[in-house]
Amino acid sequence: KNTLQRGQSQSPSPMTKRQGGD
């Protein structure tokens, strides 16, 4: 959940969040 919240804040798209998080 932490990563999801972080990605959401940075990137609204889950795909981008996944790439950025990685």
QUIFEN-V937443 format. One record per backbone hydrogen bond with DSSP energy under -1.0 kcal/mol. CO is the residue of the C=O (numbers start at 1). NH is the residue of the N-H. E is the energy in kcal/mol with one decimal. If there is no record, write none. Layout:
# QUIFEN-V937443
CO_NH_E ; CO_NH_E
This chain:
# QUIFEN-V937443
1_5_-2.7 ; 2_6_-2.4 ; 3_7_-3.1 ; 4_8_-2.8 ; 5_9_-2.1 ; 6_10_-2.1 ; 7_11_-4.7 ; 13_17_-2.2 ; 14_18_-2.3 ; 15_19_-2.2 ; 16_20_-3.5 ; 17_21_-3.3 ; 18_22_-2.3
